[in-house]
Amino acid sequence: MKEIPYKIYLEENEMPKAWYNLRADMINKPAPLLNPGTHEPMKAEELAPVFCEELIKQELDNDTAYFPIPEEIYNFYKMYRPSPLVRAYCLEKELGTPAHIYYKFEGNNTSGSHKLNSAIAQAYYAKMQGLKGVTTETGAGQWGTALSMACSYFKLDCKVFMVKVSYEQKPFRREVMRTYGASVTPSPSMTTQIGQKILEAHPGTTGSLGCAISEAVEVATSTPGYRYVLGSVLNQVLLHQSIIGLETEAALKKYDIKPDIIVGCAGGGSNLGGLISPFMRDKIKGDLDCRIIAVEPASCPSFTRGKYAYDFCDTGMVCPLAKMYTLGSNFIPAPNHAGGLRYHGMSSILSQLYDDGLMEAIAVPQTQVFEAAERFARVEGILPAPESSHAIKVAIDEALKCKETGEAKNIVFGLTGTGYFDMVAYEKFHDGLMDDYIPTDAELEASFAQLPPV
Ligand SMILES: *Cc1c(COP(=O)(O)O)cnc(C)c1O
């Protein structure tokens, strides 16, 4: 058997040339987006005022398995990809486990996360359409950062609505975005009608992702030459993120490794959906026997405690309805330090796979996540993002189970990013000031009661 190196790199020319669309191989397709007025499936022409044309085609295509990656995007990927698949030898030793642990590290670019994989694709298609710019929302700031980088590369204007509480608490992220030339507005703002309405109803609110989406969509649809882009949840985003899974598959194949367990954190589902895509295809075809685990915060448990139903994607109810595991569009999660995992809903693709019993989900409280983050950081030499640390937590738990049973399972997890902008969260953890708020059943029921009747 070949000895496995600490880092399994692919050569530049081994990078996948096409994205993989898992929907083509799903037996039960994800439910379509619905028009919020008529409850009929959204047609391409209805989406055209909001999204870029090529991206709409990708969004609605359940049949084409492979989409060639355009050369300009491929060349951009070459600056920071292929990303390494790391064998966590040091963590294995620390845990004393016979399991083999691997992680796919997506934090090796300035934006610090996997989000750049889709940001550059979306900016490219906007540019090809001859647009002036794009609008978006950002919560913790990772998506806004990635999109600002991508827009500056293609010389597009970028208007970011940043959830007000993050705008105030994360000034450094805001400045990174401005360095790349983006304009950043705290949301809710007085610059949009929906922002004014929300502020009137909830004076002093510190905002939410749902509010920021409504504002970004309003600006995109009312400004000529602009469209709206989104960093997670949508089918097109999972398509772009399939690069993570395809590279992981190629790296594992080099050493004849078959994964037994694949773990990823799940906010809107884009990194996990991308990571698992080729493995889920094999699982659906009966060629791979592998557990797939989504990890979410106990404070925002869309899979484990949500309802599988049509819901609004935003607070202002201007977006199409999506069928997904959801906590309700009015659900505002308790302040959790994994800002990228606070969305109320989940990708329609992953929701369908979960409903079909093809994957599992686990919710974990945040202090345990930070314990795992610290344990990992101390031996593996990477300071992980709080979001990514949800996956670390469950990968460690599975490795410790292997210690009990003596099984040498192959555990693969997605390490989506670095945590340098999250040091306030680490500080709270170190000072014992971090809480583990978990929503009550009554809170969730109140939110479910407001789901649209579809
Ligand atoms: C945004 C983000 C996530 C969660 O988003 P998904 O769409 O669920 O992948 C996870 N990790 C990091 C570092 C992020 O920035």
The ligand as a Tripos MOL2 file, in Angstrom:
@<TRIPOS>MOLECULE
LIG
   15    15     1     0     0
SMALL
NO_CHARGES

@<TRIPOS>ATOM
      1 C1        -20.9350   30.5740    4.8000 C.3       1 LIG1
      2 C2        -20.0640   29.5780    5.4470 C.ar      1 LIG1
      3 C3        -20.5390   28.3010    5.7870 C.ar      1 LIG1
      4 C4        -21.9660   27.8660    5.6170 C.3       1 LIG1
      5 O1        -22.5240   27.9890    4.3670 O.3       1 LIG1
      6 P1        -22.9930   26.7460    3.4870 P.3       1 LIG1
      7 O2        -23.6890   27.3420    2.3450 O.co2     1 LIG1
      8 O3        -23.8850   25.8930    4.3460 O.co2     1 LIG1
      9 O4        -21.7630   26.0270    3.1050 O.co2     1 LIG1
     10 C5        -19.6600   27.4070    6.3370 C.ar      1 LIG1
     11 N1        -18.3820   27.7300    6.5850 N.ar      1 LIG1
     12 C6        -17.8790   28.9480    6.2710 C.ar      1 LIG1
     13 C7        -16.4450   29.2370    6.5770 C.3       1 LIG1
     14 C8        -18.7080   29.9030    5.6990 C.ar      1 LIG1
     15 O5        -18.2180   31.1030    5.3960 O.3       1 LIG1
@<TRIPOS>BOND
     1     1     2 1
     2     2     3 ar
     3     2    14 ar
     4     3     4 1
     5     3    10 ar
     6     4     5 1
     7     5     6 1
     8     6     7 2
     9     6     8 1
    10     6     9 1
    11    10    11 ar
    12    11    12 ar
    13    12    13 1
    14    12    14 ar
    15    14    15 1
@<TRIPOS>SUBSTRUCTURE
     1 LIG1         1 GROUP 0 **** ****
